[in-house]
Amino acid sequence: MDRRMYQILIVDDEIHAVEGIYSGVDWNKLGITAVFKAYTVRQAKEIFVQEHIDIMLCDIEMPQATGLELAEWVRECYPSTETIFLTCHADFKYAKQALQLGGLDYILKPVPFAELEKVLERAIDKINKESEMVQYSQFGQFWFQNQPMLIERFWQDILNQTVPSNPKAISQAAADRNISYFEDMVFIPVLLSIQRWYKPLSLRDEKILEYALKNLAEEILLESRKDRTIISLGNRRILVIIPIDEKQEDISELEESSQRYIEACSHYFYCDISCYIGEKVHGHGMLETVSKLKEMERNNVAYSNKVLLLSKPKVHSFDYKPADIRLWSVMLEEGAFDKVLTEAMQYLNGVDKDVLNADFLKRFYQNFQQMMHYILQTKGIQAHQLFSDLNSQEVSENATRSVTHLQVWVKYTVIKAKEYILSLEQSQSVVQRVIQFINLHISKDLSREEIANHVYLNPDYLTRIFKKETGMAISDYLLQERLRIAQELLVKTDMPISAVASQIGYSNFSHFSRTFKKHTNLNPNEYRQVHQKTLHS
């Protein structure tokens, strides 16, 4: 029998890395007759168009587009090509074995040539085994190479409602794609949901690991069978569609393999992941069943690394004691941040898991966030000043994914607010704190003694240092601020003048009018008419 010859493409933006591999491997020994080189993704695609490439050796980190993006394109357009990744990412040694499960490998730079040759031998062996399964006709070869992609697109069109969910439309869509499908076929969908990673990941690294998770699912859940389909749904979710015998009642084997998959993910990828197993369904019922699985996943905020069945829904009980947000708010005003944090954690830990769902977490999150924003406001702090950084946004966005994420957010929010408030109080001068207090309580009838008590100083002493630093008495500053706010409200709003007076601490309307005219030479109504006319002219 003639030995088959193979062609390989090396893709790396570092020219010396490409040349090193080219000169360091014994290509003839492997039966590789042509070695092509590309330094950009664009060059690589051009070579694929011109040549038949059996194996692609590809760097992941490239400037214009990643090796993963190129590999996805190759998988779609040239599915018979085997891909081997190269990278400098030493952090992902633990992903190597799982990537191998899908017929790929993951080699760290600098590339050890002996190891690379062994990987190439495995790739060639895999190509040979798959070639044996290809029918001799040209149509048979095309079908074998493209059937997985066609089937995946078929199910995606059903889930995206591009194909209507009725038996005739689905059968016609399958016939148009030359997919073997019958209306009485029965399937079980399994939704895989990544709940959290144990370590921070960049978006690129997360894509690498999700790619490897699919390969692991193909090995354990699909058992490498070609009649089973796996689809990326985005948002850390993967869908597995398994055809079954309609008479098959027991799904214990599927439960067991799902549990093995979860354990392997925890061991190799350091992540929490849960599997949601649907009920038996015909193709036209797939969209509805997958929607139920997504809702089931959304409401699973209490359990991690679990196999959950749609046929055994969790019964929610709403008999629970709400969190005492009002009491916690008072405690925070008094500076008891640690006590509130302890009580919040105890409350969330004490809620029955059967009560917990996505809506429960959302309500708690919104109420707790409202309380924290109010406390920050009383301290003169704008929430966006404190929580606008990327880390804060990420913690907040994940808060309602699970009760664990919510506890992380609560702890993060309370501690950051506490540290900021304490540092602000320590760095502010006494006069700054007095000004802040006046601005926050401008609508109250503030006395000199009340202001002095806020900063724990004698009123006479406070008056002296305030005038020394600002050049005016506390009473003059208070009057100045009140008049400034009154002027803005008169011009920019249609509030009744009595309401404006109340807003700045004047309960006596006549007293307000006399004071206002004394300092502006106009009564409040005259001031409004003159300045609103000017504003709109």
N, C-alpha and C positions, 0 to 999 in steps of 0.2 A: 504494500500500500504506500502511495506517495505521501510524503510528509507535507502537511500544510504549512505555507509560509505566512508570516504575520507582519503587519505594519503598525508602528507606534508613533504617537505624537507627544513631544515634551513641551509643556507650556509653563513658562516662568519669565517674569519681567527682568530677572537678574541673568544677564548673558553668561557670566562665568559659571552660574549654577547649572545652566543648560549644557554648557560645554563640558563641565565636570562629569555630569551623568553620561553624556554621549561617549566620552572617552573611557569611562570607568566600568562599563558593563560589556560583557562578552555577548554581543547580540547574536552572532552566528550560532553559538551554542544553544541559544533559546529558540532558534528558528525564525528570528525576526530579520527580515530582509531589507526593510526600509525604516529609517528613523527620521521623522520630520520635526522641525523646531519652530516654535512660535513664542513671541515675547509679549504679545497682547492677546486679549480675548478676540479682538477683531481678526487678527492674523490666523488664530486657531480656527475660527469659523470658516474662513476662506479655504483653509486646507481641507476641512471636512467636506466642503462642496466639491473639491477637486479630486480627493483621494478617499479610498476606503480605509478607515482607521479602526483597527481592532482594539487597541489599548490606548488610553490617554493617561499620561503621567502629568498631573496638574498641581501647581502651587495654589494654595487657598488665598493668600494675601497678595493681591495685585491692585494697582492704583485705580484703574478705570472701572473694572468690574471684578467681582470675586470669583475664585475658582468654583465655588458652589453654584453661582449663577450660571457659569459656563456648563457645569455638569448637569444642571437642570435642563438647559437647552439641548445638550447632547442626548440626555435620556429621552427627551420628547422627539427629537428629530432623527437620532441614530441610536435606538434602544439596544442594539447588539454590541455597542462599544462598552468595554469595561473601563472603569475609572479608578485611578489610584491617586490619593491626595498626598501632597507634600506640605509641610508647615513648620514654622519655628515655634509653634504654640506648645511649649512643654507642659502647660497646665492640663492638657487634654490627653495625657497618656491613658487615662482610665477609659476614654472613648474608643481606643484602638480596637479592642477585641469585639465590641459591639458593632463597629463599622464593618468588621470582617464578616459578620453574620449575613450581611446583605451582599456579599461577594465583592466588597470594596476593601481597601486597606488605607491606613493612615500612618505615614512614615514621617518621623521627625528629622529635620535638618540638623547638622549635615548628614546627608544620606549615606548609610552604610551599604556599600554595593552588594555585599554578600546577602544581606537581608532583602534588598531590592530585587535581586535575581530570584530569590525564593518566592517573593510575592508575585513577580511576573510569571513564574512557572504555574502558580495557583490560578492566576487570571487566564492563562492559556488553557489550562486544564478545564476550567469552567466554560470557556468558549467552545472547546471540543465537545464537552458533554451536551451543551445546548444545541450544537450543530447536529448531533445525532438525532435530535428530536424534530428537526426541520424536515418537512416533506420535500421531495425532490423537485416538485414543480415550482416555478417562480411565484405563483400565487400562494402556495403553501409557505414559502419562506417569508413573503411579505406579511402574511397573516400571523405567523408565529411571532414576528418581531413587533408588530403593531397592535396585536389584540389587547394586551393589558392597558395600553393607553386609550384604545377605543372604548373599552369597557368602563374605565375610570371616567372618561368624558360622558359616557352614556348616563351613569349614575349622577354625576354632577349636574347634568342638564335636568334631570328629574328633581333633584334637591333645589336647584335654582329656579324651578318652575318654567324653564325654557321648554321642556316637554310637559304637557298637561298630565295631571295624575289620574288618568283613566286608562283602562286596559287597552283599548284600541290604539290610542295615541302612543303608548309605551311600546306596544308590539310593533307598530309601524316604525318608530324611532330605532328599535333594535334591528329590524329588517333593513333599514336604510344603511346601517353601519355594518351589516352582515354579521351581526352578533347572534349566537344561538340563544334564543329566549322564548319561553312559552308562558302564557298567561297564568297557568296553574303552578308555576315555579314558586317555591317558598324560600324565604331568606330570614336570617336573624342579623340585625344590625347591632354592632357593639361600638359604643362611643368611648374613646380614651381621652381623658382630660388631665393635662399636666397642672397640678395644683400649686406647686411651688418648687423652686430650685433651692438647694441648700447653700449656694454661694452666689454672689453677684455675677451676672453675666452681661456681656455686651450683646447687642442685637445680633451681630454676626455669629458670636459663639453660641447663642441660643438657637440660631438656625441650624448650626452644625449638629447640635445635640438632638434637636427635633428630627433632623434627617436620620440620625442614627436610631432614634426611637422607632421610626417607621420600619427600619430594617429589622430591628429586634421583634417588632410586631409580626412582620412577615414570617420570621423564623418560628416564633412560638405559637402565635394565634392562627396564622394561615398555614403553618407547616409546609411552606413553600409550594402549596397547591396553586395551580394556575387558574382555577375556577373561582378563587376568592379575591376580593378587591379591597384595597386600602386607599383612602382618600384623605388629604390634608384639608381640614375645614377652616384653618386659621384660628387665631385667638387661643393657641395652645391646645387645639382639639384635633383628634384623628378619628376617622370613621372606618370601621372594618365591616364589610358586608359578606356574610357567609351563607351560601346556599345549603339547604338541608332537606332531608326527606320529610315530607309533610306528616308522615306517621310517627316521626321521631318525637317522643315526649320528654325524654330525659336530657337536660342540658348540663348535667353535673360535670361532664368532661370539659365543656366550654368554661364553666366556672373555675375548674381546677387550672386550666391553661391560663385563664385571665389572672388568677392569683400568682402563678409562676411568673407571668409577665411583670406584674407589679413588683415582685421580689427582685427580679433581675434588674429592673429599672432603678430600684433603690440601691442595689449593689454596684452597678456599673456607672450610673449617671447621677447619683446623689440627688434624686428628686422624689417628691410625692406625686403619685398619679393614681387615679381611680378609674375603674372600668364600669360602664353602665350597659347592661345587657338588655336588649329589647325583646319583644315578643315575636313569635313567628308571623311573617307578613308577606303578602304578595307584592309584586313590584309597584302596583298602583297605590299601595298603602305605605310605601317607604317614607314619603315626605312627612306624613302625619306622625308616624312612629319616631322618626329622627327628631322631629320637633318636640315630642314628649320627652325624649332622652335629653335634649338640650335643656328643657325646663327642669328636669330632674337634676341635671348637673348644676344648674344655676342655684337651685335650692339646697344643694348639699354643701352646707357651710360648716358642718360639725365633724364630718368624718373624712379621714385621709387614708390613702392606700387600701381602699375597700373595693370589693366587687358588689355592685348593687343591681338588683333586678327590677325591671319595669313592672313585672308581674307581681312584685311584692312591694308596693309603694309604702313609704313611711307615712303614718297617720299623724298629722299635726294637731297638737293640742294647744289652744290659745289661753289656757288658764295659767297665767303667770303674773308676777308682780313687776310693774314697770320700774325702771331705774328712777331714783329720786333726784332728777336733774336740778330741781329748784334748791334742794338742800345742798347739793354739791356746789352750786353757783355761789351760795352764801359762804360756804367753806373756802372757796377759792378767793373770794373778795377779802377774806381774812388771812390769805396767804397759806392755807393748809393744802398745798399742792400734793405733797406726799400722801396725805390721808385720803384725798380724793382719788388718787391713782390706785391706792390699795383697795378702796371700796369698789372702784370701777372694775378692777380685775376680779375681785371676789364675786361681783355680780355676774359678770360674763361667764366665769367658771361654774357658777351655781345654777345657771339656766339649764333646764332639762333639754337634752339634745333633740328631743322630738318637737320642741317648740321652735328651735332655731331654723330659720330659713332666710332667703335673700331679703325678703321684705322686712323681717325683724331686724337684721343687721343694718339695713338702710335707714330705718326709723331711728335706731340707736345712734348711728353715725351722724345723721342730720341734727338730732337734738344735742348731742355732745359737742358737735362743731359749733352750733349756735351759741351754746354756753361759753365755749372758749373764746369766740369772737367778741361776745359781750364783755367778758373779763378783760380782754386785751383793750377794748375800747375804753373801759373805765380807767385804764392805766395810760391812756393816750397813745396806744400802739395800734397801728393799722395792720390787719392780719396779713395782707400781701407783703408787707415788709419782712415778715417773719417766715412765711411759708411759700415764697415764690421760687426757691431754688429747686433744681431738678430732683434732688433726693426727696424733698418734702412732697413734691408733686407725685412722684412714683409711689411713695408710701400711702398717700391719700387715694390715688387711683385704685390701688389694690385693697383698700380697707374693707370693702364689702364682699370680697371674694370668699372669705371664710372667717370664722370666729378667731382663728389664729392671726390672720392678717389684721383684723379689727383691733385685737389686743396690741399688736405691734404699733398700729397707728395711734391708739390712745396713749400708750407709753411715750412714744416719740413726741406727740403733740404737747402733752402735759409737761414733760421734762424740758423741752425746748422753750416753751412759754415761761416756765419758772426761771430758767437760767437767764433768759433775756430780760425779764422783769427785774430780777435781782441785780444784774449787771447795770441796768439802766438806773435803778434807784441809787446804786453806789456811785455811779459816775456823774449823776446830776447834782448841781449845786442846790442849796436850799432855795434860792430864789427861783431857779428853774422848776423845782417841784411845786412851789407856791403858784407860779404862773400856770402850770399844768392843772393844778387843783382848781384854780379859778375858772379856767376855760371849760373844764369838765362839769362844773357846777354853776355855770353862769345863770341858769334859770332859777336858782335858789336865792333866798334872802341871806347872803353870807355875812357873817359878822367877823370883825378883826380877830376875835378870840377863837372862833371856829377855824379860821385859816391858820392861825398860829399853832393850834392843837394838832393840826395835820402834820406839821413838821417838828412837833415836840419842842417848841421854843416859846419863850416869854413874848407876849404881843408887842411890848415896847422895843425889845431887842430886835424882833423880826422887822418892825417898822423901820428901824435905823438902817439895818443892812440892806433891806429892800430898796430904800431910797438912795443909798450909797451906790448900789449897782445899776439901778434903772433910771435914777434921777427924778422919780416921782413917788408919791405915797401910795400905799396899797389901795386906799380908797379911790385915788385918782385913776389908777390903772384899771380898777374894777369898773368905774364909771366910763372910762374911755372904751373899754371892750364892749360894754353893754350898748353904748351909743353906736359903735361901729356895726354891731350885729343888727341893731334896730334899723339903721339906715339901709343895710343890704336887704333886709326882709321887706321893708316898705317899698323899695324900688323893684326888687326882683320877684315879689309874690303879691298875691291879692288877699293875703291874710287880713282879717279885721284888725284894726289898730289895737283893740283890747287884747287880742291874741298875741300880737307882737310884744306888747308890754309884759304880758305874762311869761312869754318865752325868755325874757331877759331878767326876770326876777322882780318885776313891779306888779304888785297885786292891786295897787291904787292907780287907776287910770289917770286921774287928774294930776297926781304927783308926777307920773311919767310924762304927761304932756308939758307940764311946766318946766321940768328938767330938760326935756328935749329942745324946747324953744329957747331956753336960756343959752344953750351951747350951739344951736344951729341958726338961731334967729327966725326959724319957721316952726309952726306947729306940725305934728306928724302928718296930718292930711295935706297941708300945703307942700311939705317936703316931697311927699309921694307924687303929687300932681306935677310939680316942677321937674323932678328928676325922671319920672317915667316918660314924660313928654320928650325930654332930652334924649332918653335912651332909645326911643322909637323914631326919632326924627332923622 
